[in-house]
C-alpha cells in the first residue's frame, strides 16, 4: 500500500471523526 495524497488526507479525518464519535457517545451516557 502506497501513501497517496488521498490517504494522507483521509487518515487524519477518520481519526478526527472517531474521536468526535467517542466523545459524543460518552456525553450521551453521562446524561
C-alpha positions in Angstrom: 0.0 0.0 0.0 1.5 3.3 -1.1 0.5 6.6 0.6 -1.1 8.9 -1.8 -2.4 12.4 -1.2 -5.9 11.0 -0.8 -4.7 8.7 2.0 -2.8 11.5 3.7 -6.0 13.5 3.9 -8.3 10.6 4.8 -6.4 9.3 7.8 -6.5 12.4 10.0 -10.1 12.9 9.0 -11.1 9.4 10.0 -9.2 9.7 13.3 -10.9 13.0 14.0 -14.3 11.5 13.3 -13.6 8.6 15.6 -12.6 11.0 18.4 -15.8 13.0 17.8 -18.0 10.0 17.8 -16.3 8.7 21.0 -16.8 12.0 22.9 -20.4 12.2 21.6 -21.1 8.7 23.0 -19.5 9.4 26.3 -21.6 12.6 26.6 -24.7 10.6 25.8 -24.1 8.1 28.5 -23.4 10.8 31.1 -26.9 12.3 30.9 
